[in-house]
Amino acid sequence: MTLRDLAERYSALEAVDKSDFQRSARILQSMWRAEHGYEIGEIKTKSGSRLLGSRLVMPWAEEKLANYLSETIKNVVCKEVMDPQKRQGKLYGKPRIFNDLLSSQPLCFNLFAELQRDLPLATDVIKNLTNGLVSSVTAIDFEWSPGRGDPRLTGDRSAFDVYVSFSSAGDKKGFIGIEVKYHENLIGAASPHKDRYDQIADQMGCFKESNREDLKAQPLQQIWRDHLLAGIHRIADGFEEGFFVFLYPEKNTHCSSAVSDYERCLTNTDTFASWTMESVVGAIKRCTNDAWIDRFIDRYLAFEKVVT
């Protein structure tokens, strides 16, 4: 059976998937839905709608929060996404956050919500991932910006998917701004360039002038804009420690290639890091045997199930 045959079997054959990885990720999510007996959802088309294996049925998906892997995670989603006060100013894509199994926003909650509710565990995990830089994680936030549209910062609507506040081993105040990708290929039109981006890049002093034009185009621009947000947040808000992390599955070659190209544009990586999803999962597994992380692995990273 070919990958295409398997995709057809699970109603997961989509023209937008540009690589075997993307097709495999959609199949894996469709398998997860089928294994749990969840009804297949639909996608709207010009002529009406059709079934899509990587979607759940609405409004059931919102009512049951079926896109989430534990009761703790569901409770965090209720607080962060469904509470009008808590979600004010945050850009959660609805209904995608409830019914789209491939979306990186639900993935953020499935990977980090348990850590938000267990900061000692979060501390052990992040300390492991930062080679001991972090002494204590003090908070984890979702879809967080230090100031959307703030001219002190990037002046745009950028935000971090996940934001980790910490104290360093030297008792310095710090943060990690994280951008999370799963199925994405980073293909698409770049956003309009702002002169402010060049000003911040000059302040940060970690970008090669010869590569500046590469940073203004996809697939590097979104990485650059998030890195700039972290850099100016650190400068403007007086942090002694702070950096940006680009997080993705190791099999997503769209992301790994973009990271390699991005790092070639840097003179140093003091404020930039890339983590694979597998490395984060490994750090969590070293710190806990809780069932939720095994559920995460089975759902998002068990590509051996996509046998052709």
N, C-alpha and C positions, 0 to 999 in steps of 0.2 A: 504494500500500500504506500503510495507516495504521500508527501506532505499535503499536496493539493487534495488528494482523495480523503485524507483525514480531516482536512478543513471542511470539505463538503459534507462529510458525515456529521460534523458537529455544528453545521450552519455557521461556519467561521471563515468562509472564503471571501476576503475583502480586498478590493483593488488598492485600498490605501496602504496596505501592508507591503512595504518595499523590500523586505528581506526575509530569509528563512527564519531569522530570530523573531521578527514581528509576527509572522504567521504562527510560529510555534507558541509564542506568548498568548496569542488570541485563542489558539486551540486549548492550551493548558487551562485558561480561565473558563472556557466552555466546558471542558471536562469536569472542572471543579463544580460548576453549576449543576451539571448532570448527575455527578456522584452524590450531591446533596438533595437531589430530587426537586430542585427549584425550577419552576416553570420558565420556559424560554421567553425572553423579552423581544421587543420589536424596535426597528429603526425606521424613521420616517423617510420616505422617498418622494420623488416628484409625482409619482403615480399613486401614492398612498402609503403603504408600509410593508415591511417584510420581516421575517424572523431573523434574529441575530444571536448566536450562541453565547456571546460575551456580554449579554444584557439580561437584566432581571426585569420582571414585570412591575410596573408602577400602577397604583400607589402602594402595593403590597411591600415592595422593597423598602420604601420609606417607613412604613408602619412597623415592620419587623426588624429593620436595620440589618437585613440579611447579608449585606456586603461586608459585615464586620465579624471578627473572629472570636470574640469573647464578650462576656457581659461587662467586664471592666471597660473594654474598648467602646462598646455601645454606650455606656454611661458617659464616657468622655465625649463622644460624638453628640449625644443629647445636650451636653453642657456647651460645647464649643460651636456647634453648627445650628442647633435648633433653638437655643436661647437667644432671643432678639438682642438683648443687651451685650452678650458675650460676642456675638458674631458681627456687631456693628462695625462697619468699615472694612470687613474682611470679604474677600471675593471667592466664595464657595460656589462652584458650578453646579446648579441644580437643573434637572434631576440627576446629573451625572454622578454626583457624589453618593447617590443612593443606588442607582441602577446600572452604572457602567463598571464592569468588573476589571477592566483594563486601566481605569483612571488612576493616576498617581496620587490624587488627593485621598481617596480611601486607603490606598497603600500606606500613606504617611501615618494615618491613625493606626492601621493594623501593625505597623512596626514600632511606633513611638508612644502610643497612648498608654500602654502598660508601664513604660518607663516614666511617663509623666506622673503616674500614680504611685510609683515606687522609686523615689529619688535616690535612696541608697543603692538600689540595683542600677539605676541610671549612672550614678557616680562610678561604680565598678566598671560598667561597660565603656563609658566615654574615657575614663582613665586608661583603659586598655587600648582604645583606639588612638589615643593621643600620646602614647608612650610616657604617661605619667604627668603630662602638663596639667591636667585637670585634677584638682584636689577634691572638689565638691561640686556636684551639679545642684543648682539652687532652684531652677525652674525649666520647664519645657513648654513652649508655646507653638501654636499652629497658625499658618497663613499670617505671619507676623511681619510688620514693617515698623522701623523706627520713625516713620513719618511719610505717609503717602502724599506725593506732590510737594513735599517740603523742599523749598529752594536751597536750604542749607545742605541738603543731601543730594540725591540725583534729580529731584524735581519731577519724577515720574511715578507711576503706580506700582513699581516693583515691590515685591515682598518675598520673604523667605518661606518656603514650605514648612520648615521646622526651624525653631530658634531655641538654642540651648544656652542658658545663662549659667555661668560657673565662677568659682573661685579657683585660682591657680595654686600650684604647690607653693609658690612664693606669696600666697595670700593676696594676689592681684585679681581685680575684677575683670572678667572676660566673657566672651560670647562665641558661639559657633552658629553662623547662618547657613542653612542647608537647603539646597535645591535637589529635589528627588525626581528621578526619571525611571520609567519602567519600560514601556513599549515604544516610547517616542523615538523618532529618527532625526530630530532637529532640522528637518527640511522645512523650508517655508520662507516667506518674505521677511526680511529684517524690519524691525520697527524704525521709525524715523530717528535719525541721529540728532543728538543734542550737543551743543558746544560744551554744556556742563560736564558731559562724559570725559571730554578731553582735559578739562580743567582738573577733574578728580584724578584722572590717570597721571597727570603731571605731579599732583600732590603725593600720590602713592609712591611714585618713583620705581615701580617694579615692572614696567612694560617697555619692551624694545620699541624705539621710535620707528624702526624700519618695518615693523609688523602692525602698525596702528590701523592701517586700512583693512587688514585681515580681520581685526577684532570688530569692525563695524558691520561685517556681513555674517550671514548664517553659514555654517552652523556654530560659529563662535560668539555671536553677539549676545545671546541670552546669558551665556556663561560670564561674559565680560560685564554685562550690566549688573548681574548679581554680585560679582566680585567687587565692582565699583561701589555698590551699595554697602557691602561689608567694610570696604576700606574707608569710605567717608564717614560711616557710622562710628568706626573706631576712632577716627581723628576728631570729628566734630563733637562726639559725646564723651570724650575723655577716657576711653578704655585703654588699659595697659596691655591687655591681651584680646585678640579677636581675629577670626579668620572665616573664610568662606569654604564650604565643602560642596562638591558636586558628587552626588550619590547615584549609582546606577548598577544594574546587573552586569556581571562580567561578560556574559554572552552577548550583550548589546554592543555590537561593534560600531554602530553609529555613534554611540556615546564615547566608547574607548578611543576611537580615532579622533573625535573632536577634542578630547582631553589631551591627547598627545600633541595635536596641532596647537592647542591653547598653551600648553607648557612651553612650547618652542617660542612663544611670544613674550615670555617672562624673563626678567633678569634674576629674579629670586622667587621662591615659593613660600615666603614667610606668612603671607595672608591667603594662601590658596592651597587646598588639598583635594584629592579625589579619593573617595572610598567606594569600593564595590559593595553591593548589597550582601554578597557572600561574606565579606570581612566583618560587616556589622552583625550579621546573623551569627557568625562564629564567635564574636566577642560576647554576644548575649548567651549563647549556649555554654560558654565557659563559666558564666556567672549564675545560671539558673537552669533548672530542669522543667520549668513550667510548661504546660501543654500548649499554650498559645503560640510559642515560637516554633514548635513543630508543625502546628497548623499553618503558620506563615510559610515555612519552607515548603510544605506539601502544596500549598496553593500557588505560590509565586516562583519557586526556584526548582521544582522537581521536573526539569525538562526531560529526564530520562523516561517519563511517562508518555512523552510524545514520540512513540516508536513508529517508524515508517518502514 
